[in-house]
Amino acid sequence: MITYYDDRSVQVTSTALRVDGRTYPLAELGLVWHRRGSRSWRVLAGRGAIGAALAGPLVAAALGVALALWLHRSLVVTVAIVGVSVLVGLGVGPLADVLFEHLDRSYARGSRELEMWARWHGQPVRLLRTGDALRFGQIYRAVQRAMEQAPQSKLIGSSGSSPRPRSRP
């Protein structure tokens, strides 16, 4: 038996697919396809907040420099304001690394609910539902590999579509 994917709730082997305690033998699965849900506004708002957090200190630094030049104060005051503004701008550097890491993780997880469906005993069955796009892709690819290696020919469909039989001439 070959294991293609294994985590705490999903296991894909050369003989079966196990999801949350339910076992689906590959020999009993027919067509497998996936569906994408609508975008999550919560995820998109989170990405926007990260962008604002990245841009905020840089905008504050630029406004400080503009303020120093607009005030026409003595050279010492102007240099002090510009210096503080530059320090605020440089302060975003270490913070930016952390924020970019969160932004990368957000894109890896995705902004949609993803579902994997299969025809099992003649009925469509939702096998998996997750918002983690990276994990979903790994599981879906593991199911594809397992079904390709299965002795019987299986069908893997694309997003929300069902393969149709070809008409013979």
One Martini backbone bead per residue (centre of mass of N, CA, C, O) as a GRO file, in nm:
protein
  169
    1MET     BB    1   0.096   0.037   0.023
    2ILE     BB    2   0.034   0.371  -0.070
    3THR     BB    3   0.118   0.698   0.044
    4TYR     BB    4   0.016   1.029  -0.058
    5TYR     BB    5  -0.151   1.123   0.207
    6ASP     BB    6  -0.103   1.273   0.551
    7ASP     BB    7  -0.317   1.361   0.820
    8ARG     BB    8  -0.537   1.413   1.078
    9SER     BB    9  -0.803   1.383   0.847
   10VAL     BB   10  -0.625   1.280   0.593
   11GLN     BB   11  -0.612   0.985   0.369
   12VAL     BB   12  -0.401   0.874   0.093
   13THR     BB   13  -0.421   0.580  -0.090
   14SER     BB   14  -0.411   0.304  -0.307
   15THR     BB   15  -0.714   0.211  -0.177
   16ALA     BB   16  -0.791   0.488  -0.008
   17LEU     BB   17  -1.018   0.733   0.139
   18ARG     BB   18  -0.970   0.938   0.431
   19VAL     BB   19  -1.237   1.129   0.604
   20ASP     BB   20  -1.318   1.183   0.908
   21GLY     BB   21  -1.351   0.845   0.936
   22ARG     BB   22  -1.408   0.805   0.639
   23THR     BB   23  -1.433   0.544   0.390
   24TYR     BB   24  -1.304   0.533   0.041
   25PRO     BB   25  -1.284   0.329  -0.196
   26LEU     BB   26  -1.145   0.358  -0.505
   27ALA     BB   27  -1.327   0.141  -0.649
   28GLU     BB   28  -1.601   0.324  -0.568
   29LEU     BB   29  -1.496   0.557  -0.730
   30GLY     BB   30  -1.552   0.791  -0.953
   31LEU     BB   31  -1.600   1.081  -1.010
   32VAL     BB   32  -1.378   1.367  -0.971
   33TRP     BB   33  -1.428   1.693  -0.813
   34HIS     BB   34  -1.434   2.058  -0.805
   35ARG     BB   35  -1.511   2.346  -0.590
   36ARG     BB   36  -1.576   2.696  -0.574
   37GLY     BB   37  -1.625   2.946  -0.381
   38SER     BB   38  -1.662   3.230  -0.249
   39ARG     BB   39  -1.535   3.500  -0.141
   40SER     BB   40  -1.359   3.627   0.136
   41TRP     BB   41  -1.385   3.926   0.298
   42ARG     BB   42  -1.204   3.876   0.542
   43VAL     BB   43  -0.943   3.815   0.389
   44LEU     BB   44  -0.931   4.076   0.220
   45ALA     BB   45  -0.925   4.269   0.465
   46GLY     BB   46  -0.663   4.158   0.585
   47ARG     BB   47  -0.484   4.236   0.346
   48GLY     BB   48  -0.545   4.541   0.364
   49ALA     BB   49  -0.433   4.580   0.653
   50ILE     BB   50  -0.144   4.501   0.584
   51GLY     BB   51  -0.099   4.723   0.373
   52ALA     BB   52  -0.150   4.960   0.569
   53ALA     BB   53   0.077   4.882   0.770
   54LEU     BB   54   0.304   4.924   0.557
   55ALA     BB   55   0.229   5.227   0.462
   56GLY     BB   56   0.204   5.412   0.712
   57PRO     BB   57   0.507   5.484   0.788
   58LEU     BB   58   0.579   5.597   0.506
   59VAL     BB   59   0.373   5.825   0.503
   60ALA     BB   60   0.469   5.961   0.765
   61ALA     BB   61   0.753   6.026   0.661
   62ALA     BB   62   0.669   6.199   0.417
   63LEU     BB   63   0.506   6.408   0.581
   64GLY     BB   64   0.743   6.503   0.758
   65VAL     BB   65   0.918   6.615   0.532
   66ALA     BB   66   0.705   6.810   0.419
   67LEU     BB   67   0.669   6.969   0.683
   68ALA     BB   68   0.961   7.069   0.715
   69LEU     BB   69   0.961   7.230   0.442
   70TRP     BB   70   0.700   7.407   0.498
   71LEU     BB   71   0.783   7.564   0.772
   72HIS     BB   72   1.057   7.720   0.765
   73ARG     BB   73   1.277   7.657   0.959
   74SER     BB   74   1.531   7.586   1.099
   75LEU     BB   75   1.783   7.368   1.039
   76VAL     BB   76   1.751   7.203   1.302
   77VAL     BB   77   1.446   7.144   1.282
   78THR     BB   78   1.444   7.015   1.003
   79VAL     BB   79   1.644   6.785   1.067
   80ALA     BB   80   1.479   6.662   1.298
   81ILE     BB   81   1.222   6.594   1.136
   82VAL     BB   82   1.361   6.425   0.918
   83GLY     BB   83   1.493   6.220   1.110
   84VAL     BB   84   1.231   6.110   1.234
   85SER     BB   85   1.101   6.026   0.966
   86VAL     BB   86   1.319   5.823   0.884
   87LEU     BB   87   1.291   5.641   1.134
   88VAL     BB   88   1.000   5.563   1.078
   89GLY     BB   89   1.058   5.437   0.800
   90LEU     BB   90   1.270   5.224   0.913
   91GLY     BB   91   1.072   5.078   1.118
   92VAL     BB   92   0.930   4.897   0.890
   93GLY     BB   93   1.131   4.673   0.827
   94PRO     BB   94   1.084   4.455   1.055
   95LEU     BB   95   0.773   4.457   1.013
   96ALA     BB   96   0.760   4.372   0.712
   97ASP     BB   97   0.844   4.078   0.740
   98VAL     BB   98   0.598   3.987   0.904
   99LEU     BB   99   0.376   4.091   0.709
  100PHE     BB  100   0.468   3.929   0.456
  101GLU     BB  101   0.425   3.653   0.583
  102HIS     BB  102   0.118   3.684   0.623
  103LEU     BB  103   0.055   3.735   0.325
  104ASP     BB  104   0.162   3.466   0.214
  105ARG     BB  105  -0.028   3.285   0.381
  106SER     BB  106  -0.291   3.397   0.266
  107TYR     BB  107  -0.237   3.296  -0.028
  108ALA     BB  108  -0.196   2.992   0.040
  109ARG     BB  109  -0.489   2.957   0.160
  110GLY     BB  110  -0.683   3.160   0.058
  111SER     BB  111  -1.037   3.298  -0.033
  112ARG     BB  112  -1.170   3.004  -0.048
  113GLU     BB  113  -1.386   2.756  -0.072
  114LEU     BB  114  -1.315   2.405  -0.093
  115GLU     BB  115  -1.432   2.123  -0.295
  116MET     BB  116  -1.466   1.765  -0.283
  117TRP     BB  117  -1.593   1.539  -0.525
  118ALA     BB  118  -1.795   1.230  -0.566
  119ARG     BB  119  -1.877   0.926  -0.709
  120TRP     BB  120  -2.081   0.721  -0.486
  121HIS     BB  121  -2.291   0.490  -0.555
  122GLY     BB  122  -2.417   0.713  -0.773
  123GLN     BB  123  -2.344   0.953  -0.573
  124PRO     BB  124  -2.296   1.257  -0.463
  125VAL     BB  125  -1.995   1.342  -0.268
  126ARG     BB  126  -1.863   1.513  -0.007
  127LEU     BB  127  -1.530   1.487   0.101
  128LEU     BB  128  -1.432   1.802   0.103
  129ARG     BB  129  -1.377   2.100   0.320
  130THR     BB  130  -1.183   2.405   0.254
  131GLY     BB  131  -0.969   2.710   0.297
  132ASP     BB  132  -0.701   2.551   0.220
  133ALA     BB  133  -0.537   2.558  -0.073
  134LEU     BB  134  -0.279   2.398  -0.030
  135ARG     BB  135  -0.404   2.142   0.093
  136PHE     BB  136  -0.606   2.084  -0.128
  137GLY     BB  137  -0.399   2.042  -0.355
  138GLN     BB  138  -0.256   1.801  -0.225
  139ILE     BB  139  -0.503   1.615  -0.206
  140TYR     BB  140  -0.598   1.618  -0.500
  141ARG     BB  141  -0.333   1.509  -0.618
  142ALA     BB  142  -0.333   1.244  -0.458
  143VAL     BB  143  -0.593   1.136  -0.582
  144GLN     BB  144  -0.497   1.134  -0.870
  145ARG     BB  145  -0.259   0.940  -0.832
  146ALA     BB  146  -0.419   0.704  -0.712
  147MET     BB  147  -0.616   0.673  -0.960
  148GLU     BB  148  -0.397   0.627  -1.177
  149GLN     BB  149  -0.287   0.356  -1.023
  150ALA     BB  150  -0.532   0.223  -1.058
  151PRO     BB  151  -0.661  -0.039  -1.234
  152GLN     BB  152  -0.890   0.147  -1.285
  153SER     BB  153  -1.057   0.375  -1.463
  154LYS     BB  154  -1.063   0.719  -1.393
  155LEU     BB  155  -1.220   1.034  -1.317
  156ILE     BB  156  -1.106   1.377  -1.352
  157GLY     BB  157  -1.232   1.674  -1.287
  158SER     BB  158  -1.317   1.989  -1.302
  159SER     BB  159  -1.448   2.278  -1.218
  160GLY     BB  160  -1.780   2.185  -1.197
  161SER     BB  161  -1.736   1.950  -1.400
  162SER     BB  162  -1.845   1.710  -1.643
  163PRO     BB  163  -1.779   1.456  -1.815
  164ARG     BB  164  -1.849   1.377  -2.149
  165PRO     BB  165  -1.955   1.181  -2.376
  166ARG     BB  166  -1.878   1.078  -2.677
  167SER     BB  167  -1.964   1.084  -2.992
  168ARG     BB  168  -2.029   0.873  -3.247
  169PRO     BB  169  -1.987   0.852  -3.601
   0.00000   0.00000   0.00000
